[in-house]
Amino acid sequence: MGLALVSQPISLVNDTQRLSYPGRPKRPTWGEFMRRADLVRLPQDGRAPRTSQIVFGERQHLLRVLDSVEKSTLPASRLVAERRAIESLIHARTKELDAINPGWDMKVGVVLNAATSPDALDLMSRQAPPQDFYLLRLISEHPKTSAKTLSRLAKHPYAAIRENVARHPNADAATLSRLCKDRTQPLWYLVAFNRNTPASLRDKLQARMRKLGEEQKTA
């Protein structure tokens, strides 16, 4: 099934919408744990937006809780009750992920496949809603993601995605030049070491880096 999706990316969404999600979600082979850049800055009212990396993180924590409960020496009746409660919470988050992007788990599996084509990655990046931070972040990390896809992802509001684009070996010179001007985060540091950055810009950024280092030594 996964290989067919890779070879026929145009039918990807229709195929995933027809699939039902069987049982407990599987853990991905990479990207399971959230990084510091995954933390979304809270609005002033303190409520976090329910983007996919938040929901996915909650589900992963619940899976670990379920593993812990199942390995414990709880009385049988309590074990059954707690397992049922936790599995209900896990299922609710799976439904929430599918509400963000139908067939979410299978699409993540396709992106985690190193054989997935640039065209399939581009299609999924265009079809994913902006709030699917986690899937779009994985696409921005994939080694086959094209310069065209990276250029579009470089405009995404999620900081971790823009960081990945800035360090990606397929990012083109125009995208890198634009990212180094981002005043919301120091992406210029990553751009300075990208091999596709124009030589004149790379020399300028590395000179800025050396200057900052000298200033820190004398401070």
Phi and psi restraints in degrees (value plus and minus 20) as a CYANA .aco file:
   2 GLY   PHI     -83.1   -43.1
   2 GLY   PSI     -60.5   -20.5
   3 LEU   PHI     -87.2   -47.2
   3 LEU   PSI     -55.1   -15.1
   4 ALA   PHI     -85.4   -45.4
   4 ALA   PSI     -56.8   -16.8
   5 LEU   PHI     -86.8   -46.8
   5 LEU   PSI     -59.1   -19.1
   6 VAL   PHI     -85.2   -45.2
   6 VAL   PSI     -60.1   -20.1
   7 SER   PHI     -99.9   -59.9
   7 SER   PSI     -38.4     1.6
   8 GLN   PHI    -151.1  -111.1
   8 GLN   PSI      49.1    89.1
   9 PRO   PHI     -85.9   -45.9
   9 PRO   PSI     -44.0    -4.0
  10 ILE   PHI     -84.0   -44.0
  10 ILE   PSI     -49.6    -9.6
  11 SER   PHI    -111.5   -71.5
  11 SER   PSI      -9.5    30.5
  12 LEU   PHI     -79.4   -39.4
  12 LEU   PSI     -71.6   -31.6
  13 VAL   PHI     -87.0   -47.0
  13 VAL   PSI     -63.4   -23.4
  14 ASN   PHI     -81.5   -41.5
  14 ASN   PSI     -59.3   -19.3
  15 ASP   PHI     -85.7   -45.7
  15 ASP   PSI     -63.3   -23.3
  16 THR   PHI     -89.9   -49.9
  16 THR   PSI     -52.5   -12.5
  17 GLN   PHI     -88.4   -48.4
  17 GLN   PSI     -44.4    -4.4
  18 ARG   PHI    -104.0   -64.0
  18 ARG   PSI     -33.7     6.3
  19 LEU   PHI    -106.9   -66.9
  19 LEU   PSI     118.9   158.9
  20 SER   PHI    -114.6   -74.6
  20 SER   PSI     132.5   172.5
  21 TYR   PHI    -109.1   -69.1
  21 TYR   PSI      95.4   135.4
  22 PRO   PHI    -106.9   -66.9
  22 PRO   PSI      86.3   126.3
  23 GLY   PHI      51.5    91.5
  23 GLY   PSI    -172.1  -132.1
  24 ARG   PHI     -91.2   -51.2
  24 ARG   PSI     116.6   156.6
  25 PRO   PHI     -85.5   -45.5
  25 PRO   PSI     124.8   164.8
  26 LYS   PHI    -106.3   -66.3
  26 LYS   PSI     129.6   169.6
  27 ARG   PHI     -97.5   -57.5
  27 ARG   PSI     117.9   157.9
  28 PRO   PHI     -91.7   -51.7
  28 PRO   PSI     142.4   182.4
  29 THR   PHI    -101.1   -61.1
  29 THR   PSI     -42.0    -2.0
  30 TRP   PHI    -167.7  -127.7
  30 TRP   PSI     145.7   185.7
  31 GLY   PHI      55.6    95.6
  31 GLY   PSI      -2.4    37.6
  32 GLU   PHI     -90.2   -50.2
  32 GLU   PSI     -59.5   -19.5
  33 PHE   PHI    -117.5   -77.5
  33 PHE   PSI     122.2   162.2
  34 MET   PHI    -101.1   -61.1
  34 MET   PSI     124.3   164.3
  35 ARG   PHI    -116.1   -76.1
  35 ARG   PSI     154.1   194.1
  36 ARG   PHI     -77.3   -37.3
  36 ARG   PSI     -58.8   -18.8
  37 ALA   PHI     -88.9   -48.9
  37 ALA   PSI     -32.2     7.8
  38 ASP   PHI     -96.9   -56.9
  38 ASP   PSI     -36.8     3.2
  39 LEU   PHI     -92.0   -52.0
  39 LEU   PSI     102.6   142.6
  40 VAL   PHI    -108.3   -68.3
  40 VAL   PSI     111.1   151.1
  41 ARG   PHI     -84.8   -44.8
  41 ARG   PSI     107.6   147.6
  42 LEU   PHI     -93.3   -53.3
  42 LEU   PSI     123.2   163.2
  43 PRO   PHI     -87.4   -47.4
  43 PRO   PSI     153.1   193.1
  44 GLN   PHI     -82.4   -42.4
  44 GLN   PSI     -46.3    -6.3
  45 ASP   PHI    -101.3   -61.3
  45 ASP   PSI     -20.2    19.8
  46 GLY   PHI      61.8   101.8
  46 GLY   PSI     -13.4    26.6
  47 ARG   PHI    -119.5   -79.5
  47 ARG   PSI     109.2   149.2
  48 ALA   PHI    -104.7   -64.7
  48 ALA   PSI     119.2   159.2
  49 PRO   PHI     -86.3   -46.3
  49 PRO   PSI     124.2   164.2
  50 ARG   PHI    -106.3   -66.3
  50 ARG   PSI      45.7    85.7
  51 THR   PHI    -101.1   -61.1
  51 THR   PSI     146.4   186.4
  52 SER   PHI     -84.3   -44.3
  52 SER   PSI     -51.8   -11.8
  53 GLN   PHI     -92.6   -52.6
  53 GLN   PSI     -45.9    -5.9
  54 ILE   PHI     -90.8   -50.8
  54 ILE   PSI     -68.9   -28.9
  55 VAL   PHI     -84.0   -44.0
  55 VAL   PSI     -62.6   -22.6
  56 PHE   PHI     -82.7   -42.7
  56 PHE   PSI     -62.6   -22.6
  57 GLY   PHI     -80.5   -40.5
  57 GLY   PSI     -61.4   -21.4
  58 GLU   PHI     -82.1   -42.1
  58 GLU   PSI     -62.6   -22.6
  59 ARG   PHI     -84.2   -44.2
  59 ARG   PSI     -60.3   -20.3
  60 GLN   PHI     -83.4   -43.4
  60 GLN   PSI     -60.1   -20.1
  61 HIS   PHI     -83.5   -43.5
  61 HIS   PSI     -61.6   -21.6
  62 LEU   PHI     -84.6   -44.6
  62 LEU   PSI     -57.4   -17.4
  63 LEU   PHI     -82.1   -42.1
  63 LEU   PSI     -59.1   -19.1
  64 ARG   PHI     -88.3   -48.3
  64 ARG   PSI     -57.9   -17.9
  65 VAL   PHI     -82.5   -42.5
  65 VAL   PSI     -63.1   -23.1
  66 LEU   PHI     -81.7   -41.7
  66 LEU   PSI     -62.7   -22.7
  67 ASP   PHI     -79.7   -39.7
  67 ASP   PSI     -61.7   -21.7
  68 SER   PHI     -85.3   -45.3
  68 SER   PSI     -63.5   -23.5
  69 VAL   PHI     -84.0   -44.0
  69 VAL   PSI     -62.6   -22.6
  70 GLU   PHI     -86.6   -46.6
  70 GLU   PSI     -44.3    -4.3
  71 LYS   PHI    -112.1   -72.1
  71 LYS   PSI     -21.1    18.9
  72 SER   PHI    -105.9   -65.9
  72 SER   PSI     153.8   193.8
  73 THR   PHI    -124.0   -84.0
  73 THR   PSI      19.2    59.2
  74 LEU   PHI     -86.7   -46.7
  74 LEU   PSI     131.2   171.2
  75 PRO   PHI     -76.8   -36.8
  75 PRO   PSI     128.3   168.3
  76 ALA   PHI     -75.5   -35.5
  76 ALA   PSI     -63.4   -23.4
  77 SER   PHI     -85.2   -45.2
  77 SER   PSI     -60.6   -20.6
  78 ARG   PHI     -89.7   -49.7
  78 ARG   PSI     -58.4   -18.4
  79 LEU   PHI     -79.6   -39.6
  79 LEU   PSI     -65.3   -25.3
  80 VAL   PHI     -82.7   -42.7
  80 VAL   PSI     -64.6   -24.6
  81 ALA   PHI     -84.8   -44.8
  81 ALA   PSI     -64.6   -24.6
  82 GLU   PHI     -90.5   -50.5
  82 GLU   PSI     -58.5   -18.5
  83 ARG   PHI     -80.4   -40.4
  83 ARG   PSI     -63.4   -23.4
  84 ARG   PHI     -83.3   -43.3
  84 ARG   PSI     -60.8   -20.8
  85 ALA   PHI     -86.6   -46.6
  85 ALA   PSI     -64.3   -24.3
  86 ILE   PHI     -88.3   -48.3
  86 ILE   PSI     -62.5   -22.5
  87 GLU   PHI     -83.0   -43.0
  87 GLU   PSI     -51.9   -11.9
  88 SER   PHI     -85.3   -45.3
  88 SER   PSI     -60.7   -20.7
  89 LEU   PHI     -86.9   -46.9
  89 LEU   PSI     -59.2   -19.2
  90 ILE   PHI     -83.6   -43.6
  90 ILE   PSI     -64.7   -24.7
  91 HIS   PHI     -82.7   -42.7
  91 HIS   PSI     -58.7   -18.7
  92 ALA   PHI     -81.6   -41.6
  92 ALA   PSI     -57.8   -17.8
  93 ARG   PHI     -96.0   -56.0
  93 ARG   PSI     -50.9   -10.9
  94 THR   PHI     -83.3   -43.3
  94 THR   PSI     -63.0   -23.0
  95 LYS   PHI     -83.3   -43.3
  95 LYS   PSI     -57.6   -17.6
  96 GLU   PHI     -86.3   -46.3
  96 GLU   PSI     -59.7   -19.7
  97 LEU   PHI     -84.3   -44.3
  97 LEU   PSI     -60.2   -20.2
  98 ASP   PHI     -89.1   -49.1
  98 ASP   PSI     -47.2    -7.2
  99 ALA   PHI     -90.9   -50.9
  99 ALA   PSI     -52.9   -12.9
 100 ILE   PHI     -89.7   -49.7
 100 ILE   PSI     -65.7   -25.7
 101 ASN   PHI    -171.0  -131.0
 101 ASN   PSI      85.8   125.8
 102 PRO   PHI     -73.3   -33.3
 102 PRO   PSI     116.9   156.9
 103 GLY   PHI      50.5    90.5
 103 GLY   PSI      13.7    53.7
 104 TRP   PHI     -77.0   -37.0
 104 TRP   PSI     -69.3   -29.3
 105 ASP   PHI     -82.6   -42.6
 105 ASP   PSI     -59.5   -19.5
 106 MET   PHI     -89.5   -49.5
 106 MET   PSI     -56.8   -16.8
 107 LYS   PHI     -85.0   -45.0
 107 LYS   PSI     -59.7   -19.7
 108 VAL   PHI     -80.8   -40.8
 108 VAL   PSI     -61.7   -21.7
 109 GLY   PHI     -81.4   -41.4
 109 GLY   PSI     -58.2   -18.2
 110 VAL   PHI     -84.6   -44.6
 110 VAL   PSI     -63.6   -23.6
 111 VAL   PHI     -86.7   -46.7
 111 VAL   PSI     -54.2   -14.2
 112 LEU   PHI     -92.4   -52.4
 112 LEU   PSI     -30.9     9.1
 113 ASN   PHI    -100.3   -60.3
 113 ASN   PSI      99.3   139.3
 114 ALA   PHI     -83.9   -43.9
 114 ALA   PSI     -38.9     1.1
 115 ALA   PHI    -105.9   -65.9
 115 ALA   PSI     -25.2    14.8
 116 THR   PHI     -81.3   -41.3
 116 THR   PSI     115.5   155.5
 117 SER   PHI     -98.8   -58.8
 117 SER   PSI     137.4   177.4
 118 PRO   PHI     -76.9   -36.9
 118 PRO   PSI     -56.9   -16.9
 119 ASP   PHI     -85.9   -45.9
 119 ASP   PSI     -60.9   -20.9
 120 ALA   PHI     -84.8   -44.8
 120 ALA   PSI     -61.5   -21.5
 121 LEU   PHI     -83.8   -43.8
 121 LEU   PSI     -61.0   -21.0
 122 ASP   PHI     -84.7   -44.7
 122 ASP   PSI     -61.5   -21.5
 123 LEU   PHI     -81.2   -41.2
 123 LEU   PSI     -66.7   -26.7
 124 MET   PHI     -85.8   -45.8
 124 MET   PSI     -55.4   -15.4
 125 SER   PHI     -87.7   -47.7
 125 SER   PSI     -53.5   -13.5
 126 ARG   PHI     -97.0   -57.0
 126 ARG   PSI     -51.9   -11.9
 127 GLN   PHI    -105.6   -65.6
 127 GLN   PSI     -39.9     0.1
 128 ALA   PHI     -91.2   -51.2
 128 ALA   PSI     118.1   158.1
 129 PRO   PHI     -90.5   -50.5
 129 PRO   PSI     134.9   174.9
 130 PRO   PHI     -76.6   -36.6
 130 PRO   PSI     -50.3   -10.3
 131 GLN   PHI     -98.3   -58.3
 131 GLN   PSI     -21.8    18.2
 132 ASP   PHI    -104.6   -64.6
 132 ASP   PSI      45.7    85.7
 133 PHE   PHI     -77.7   -37.7
 133 PHE   PSI     -61.9   -21.9
 134 TYR   PHI     -87.1   -47.1
 134 TYR   PSI     -68.2   -28.2
 135 LEU   PHI     -82.5   -42.5
 135 LEU   PSI     -63.8   -23.8
 136 LEU   PHI     -86.2   -46.2
 136 LEU   PSI     -53.7   -13.7
 137 ARG   PHI     -85.5   -45.5
 137 ARG   PSI     -62.1   -22.1
 138 LEU   PHI     -82.8   -42.8
 138 LEU   PSI     -59.2   -19.2
 139 ILE   PHI     -83.6   -43.6
 139 ILE   PSI     -59.2   -19.2
 140 SER   PHI     -88.2   -48.2
 140 SER   PSI     -35.5     4.5
 141 GLU   PHI    -116.2   -76.2
 141 GLU   PSI     -36.9     3.1
 142 HIS   PHI     -86.5   -46.5
 142 HIS   PSI     114.6   154.6
 143 PRO   PHI     -85.0   -45.0
 143 PRO   PSI     -39.3     0.7
 144 LYS   PHI    -118.5   -78.5
 144 LYS   PSI     -17.6    22.4
 145 THR   PHI     -83.3   -43.3
 145 THR   PSI     111.6   151.6
 146 SER   PHI    -100.2   -60.2
 146 SER   PSI     144.7   184.7
 147 ALA   PHI     -81.2   -41.2
 147 ALA   PSI     -56.5   -16.5
 148 LYS   PHI     -83.3   -43.3
 148 LYS   PSI     -64.8   -24.8
 149 THR   PHI     -85.5   -45.5
 149 THR   PSI     -62.9   -22.9
 150 LEU   PHI     -83.6   -43.6
 150 LEU   PSI     -56.4   -16.4
 151 SER   PHI     -81.3   -41.3
 151 SER   PSI     -59.9   -19.9
 152 ARG   PHI     -90.9   -50.9
 152 ARG   PSI     -61.8   -21.8
 153 LEU   PHI     -86.9   -46.9
 153 LEU   PSI     -44.6    -4.6
 154 ALA   PHI     -83.6   -43.6
 154 ALA   PSI     -35.0     5.0
 155 LYS   PHI    -116.6   -76.6
 155 LYS   PSI     -19.3    20.7
 156 HIS   PHI     -91.8   -51.8
 156 HIS   PSI     124.8   164.8
 157 PRO   PHI     -91.4   -51.4
 157 PRO   PSI     -35.2     4.8
 158 TYR   PHI     -97.9   -57.9
 158 TYR   PSI      99.7   139.7
 159 ALA   PHI     -79.6   -39.6
 159 ALA   PSI     -59.4   -19.4
 160 ALA   PHI     -83.8   -43.8
 160 ALA   PSI     -52.6   -12.6
 161 ILE   PHI     -87.9   -47.9
 161 ILE   PSI     -65.3   -25.3
 162 ARG   PHI     -85.2   -45.2
 162 ARG   PSI     -54.8   -14.8
 163 GLU   PHI     -82.1   -42.1
 163 GLU   PSI     -64.7   -24.7
 164 ASN   PHI     -82.5   -42.5
 164 ASN   PSI     -60.4   -20.4
 165 VAL   PHI     -83.6   -43.6
 165 VAL   PSI     -61.6   -21.6
 166 ALA   PHI     -82.7   -42.7
 166 ALA   PSI     -48.8    -8.8
 167 ARG   PHI    -121.4   -81.4
 167 ARG   PSI     -23.2    16.8
 168 HIS   PHI     -92.8   -52.8
 168 HIS   PSI     113.7   153.7
 169 PRO   PHI     -89.0   -49.0
 169 PRO   PSI     -31.3     8.7
 170 ASN   PHI    -118.2   -78.2
 170 ASN   PSI     -23.7    16.3
 171 ALA   PHI     -86.4   -46.4
 171 ALA   PSI     117.1   157.1
 172 ASP   PHI    -109.7   -69.7
 172 ASP   PSI     152.0   192.0
 173 ALA   PHI     -82.3   -42.3
 173 ALA   PSI     -60.0   -20.0
 174 ALA   PHI     -83.8   -43.8
 174 ALA   PSI     -62.6   -22.6
 175 THR   PHI     -85.0   -45.0
 175 THR   PSI     -63.8   -23.8
 176 LEU   PHI     -86.0   -46.0
 176 LEU   PSI     -59.0   -19.0
 177 SER   PHI     -83.1   -43.1
 177 SER   PSI     -57.2   -17.2
 178 ARG   PHI     -90.4   -50.4
 178 ARG   PSI     -59.8   -19.8
 179 LEU   PHI     -87.0   -47.0
 179 LEU   PSI     -53.3   -13.3
 180 CYS   PHI     -88.7   -48.7
 180 CYS   PSI     -31.8     8.2
 181 LYS   PHI    -113.7   -73.7
 181 LYS   PSI     -20.5    19.5
 182 ASP   PHI     -85.7   -45.7
 182 ASP   PSI      97.5   137.5
 183 ARG   PHI    -112.4   -72.4
 183 ARG   PSI     -20.6    19.4
 184 THR   PHI    -106.5   -66.5
 184 THR   PSI     -35.9     4.1
 185 GLN   PHI    -180.5  -140.5
 185 GLN   PSI     133.7   173.7
 186 PRO   PHI     -98.8   -58.8
 186 PRO   PSI      41.8    81.8
 187 LEU   PHI     -90.5   -50.5
 187 LEU   PSI     -39.0     1.0
 188 TRP   PHI     -79.2   -39.2
 188 TRP   PSI     -48.9    -8.9
 189 TYR   PHI     -84.7   -44.7
 189 TYR   PSI     -60.6   -20.6
 190 LEU   PHI     -92.1   -52.1
 190 LEU   PSI     -59.4   -19.4
 191 VAL   PHI     -81.0   -41.0
 191 VAL   PSI     -54.0   -14.0
 192 ALA   PHI     -81.5   -41.5
 192 ALA   PSI     -43.6    -3.6
 193 PHE   PHI    -130.1   -90.1
 193 PHE   PSI     -13.0    27.0
 194 ASN   PHI    -103.1   -63.1
 194 ASN   PSI     110.2   150.2
 195 ARG   PHI     -85.7   -45.7
 195 ARG   PSI     -39.6     0.4
 196 ASN   PHI    -110.8   -70.8
 196 ASN   PSI     -22.7    17.3
 197 THR   PHI     -88.3   -48.3
 197 THR   PSI     113.9   153.9
 198 PRO   PHI     -72.7   -32.7
 198 PRO   PSI     120.0   160.0
 199 ALA   PHI     -75.9   -35.9
 199 ALA   PSI     -61.8   -21.8
 200 SER   PHI     -84.4   -44.4
 200 SER   PSI     -59.8   -19.8
 201 LEU   PHI     -90.1   -50.1
 201 LEU   PSI     -60.3   -20.3
 202 ARG   PHI     -82.6   -42.6
 202 ARG   PSI     -62.4   -22.4
 203 ASP   PHI     -82.8   -42.8
 203 ASP   PSI     -60.1   -20.1
 204 LYS   PHI     -84.4   -44.4
 204 LYS   PSI     -64.2   -24.2
 205 LEU   PHI     -89.4   -49.4
 205 LEU   PSI     -58.2   -18.2
 206 GLN   PHI     -90.7   -50.7
 206 GLN   PSI     -50.2   -10.2
 207 ALA   PHI     -87.0   -47.0
 207 ALA   PSI     -59.7   -19.7
 208 ARG   PHI     -82.1   -42.1
 208 ARG   PSI     -58.2   -18.2
 209 MET   PHI     -85.0   -45.0
 209 MET   PSI     -63.0   -23.0
 210 ARG   PHI     -84.6   -44.6
 210 ARG   PSI     -58.7   -18.7
 211 LYS   PHI     -82.9   -42.9
 211 LYS   PSI     -63.9   -23.9
 212 LEU   PHI     -82.6   -42.6
 212 LEU   PSI     -59.2   -19.2
 213 GLY   PHI     -83.0   -43.0
 213 GLY   PSI     -60.3   -20.3
 214 GLU   PHI     -87.0   -47.0
 214 GLU   PSI     -58.0   -18.0
 215 GLU   PHI     -85.5   -45.5
 215 GLU   PSI     -56.1   -16.1
 216 GLN   PHI     -88.9   -48.9
 216 GLN   PSI     -53.0   -13.0
 217 LYS   PHI     -89.3   -49.3
 217 LYS   PSI     -54.9   -14.9
 218 THR   PHI    -109.9   -69.9
 218 THR   PSI     -27.6    12.4
